[in-house]
Amino acid sequence: MAEPGDILIVGAGVGGLTLALALHEAGIPCRIFESVAELRPLGVGINVLPHGAAELARLGLEDALTAVAVRTAESVFFNRFGQLIWREPAGRAAGFAHPQFSIHRGDLQSVLLDAVRARLGAGAVQTGWHCLGAEADADGVTLRFRDRDPVRGAAAIACDGIHSALRKQFYPHEGPPRYSGYNMWRGVTAWPRILTGASMIRAGWLATGKMVIYPIRNDIDDQGRQLVNWVAEIETPRHLDRDWNRAGALEDFLPAFADWHFDWLDVPGLIRGADKVLEFPMVDQDPLPAWSFGRITLLGDAAHPMVPRGSNGAGQAILDARALTDCLRAAADPAAALAAYEAQRRPPTTEVVLTNRRNPPDAILREVYQRTGDRPFARIEDVIAADELRALSEGYKAIAGLKRAP
């Protein structure tokens, strides 16, 4: 169990587990308290962009990730008629020092969890501890749990995601998430290699239907197929409360993609091949005026939930974990460290949240959709210049904090 000097981490997701590994490396004791009774490999695919991959490599995890993920080699953009708009290299192929990993969320969590238990001990992650709130004073912080005794520590870090109990404690009247006007449905399908077998594909546009498709596991059977993650996004006034594990129905979105039969992919076939479909509204919340309250702070989705349109949510949580660790190592006073962490991370993540609303990487698709009137083109150069496409892509990378190797 935790000691009075421990950093108490609420939540064993990507942010919480990465933070625990970084703190341990820095010699700072910590413990994780997770609400669910059993940690299972749930979810579908996510991406870890090169800046996040760099931090995980720093923690000695690059080989473990390489063994279970796909190293994305390119990003490609198509209209809904299957015509190529833009192609650019990704990860190391684009000059970054570290790869871009496309990975099953459960595989990423398993890599992190195995490392935490191996390095910090089997008891470092306490499951079945549902946090209700926290109180801080001059000497430490106390976490309160449902049907558990309170736990005392030096500071508390809310890594408990979009339904964060500690965020609600400090912002009880925040209101519901901001709905973007778009729903998404997600699934994973066993499928032969598409394009390079390491391509991240974005196609179509939200008004009539958009797809994001990328492989997340290699060679899953004797046919050499991959596990391919797909996301279908459609503009719709209908949405439900956010729940990452809500089941979706094919009839709610498949008709929009019924004629997407390209020479490089049968999109309806890919969708129908999934064992299950999940539905999630594309929502975020307005940036907060403060994350840190004495010895308590927020991290990852608890701090800055963003519309999932930049492959950047996991990466920003990983960057949060590194920044917070560095601040705790540099300051003797935990409250001062948490304030310094907020000062460092709240402005850039606010910009990412707002950019994901306005001009994420798929703004390339929006521009072509608008300029063509949603019709096929003869030559993409007659619609939009390559320099303009490149500027849209590079602008997002700069805001997200992606920097190429010198």
C-alpha angles and dihedrals in degrees: 000000000000124000123219090257096051126111105238114218118198109207135025099225126118094290097045096047093045090049091052091052093047093048091048091051088052092051094249113137117231144162132205124221114197125190100216119079094225129026109225131177098258133161135040134266131330135170129236106204120213095267090056092041089054091059092047089049088052086057091053097253104116095098093048091050093046089055094059106025139064116245103226112230103182146010116221131186127203136174119238090269091064095253117146114246104170139353127191136165120256136205116354090353087063094053100266118140092232135039130257107241121210104196144159108262089231092054091051092049091047092052091050095043093049090051093048093051093045095049104031099031135258092282095055091094115053112196127199093039108130109194117221100177148309140241124203130199136170093281104040148308135281123212119206121210138188110262092349135099116259117265125220125212145148096261140349126227119197107219092153099120134226093341094048113171092204094051088052090049092058096035105033093157098044093118131214124325119276110256115218094206092254134099125201133207120197138193145150125234135187103239143156116264114288119216105321094354086241100063126127105211128199117181139172125001136273097252092064101015135299131206132202113193131177138147119251104180131033130221098001094167143016089275091064092242124158132225102248123201118211133184123194116200127188135173108246137149090222120092140148132214115291114270119153091209101047113131116238132205126235093220090063094065115001095087089067089062100036094114097041095117107144130175087246100042143013098218098186089050091051091051094047090050094068118107091219140002127221125202126209133166115237098242140149137172130241113266113269124241091227140011102182126070109178106293095356127081142163129242137186118346090355088063104032117011107188138190105268096243107112107046084243111112097092092042094054091050089052091050089049090054093052094047093048092049092051091049093049090049092050100046128059092204112070092206091055090048092052091049091051091049091053092048090053100044109028097071097051095043090049088056091049092051091051094043091052086060096047113024117004119160092278090064081096087070092048093054093051092044091053097042095048096040088236093299133125117267132220095216126005089217088067090056105042134355121249090236091058092049090049091049092054091052097043093046091061093047090055093051092046090055097248111155126179123230113271 
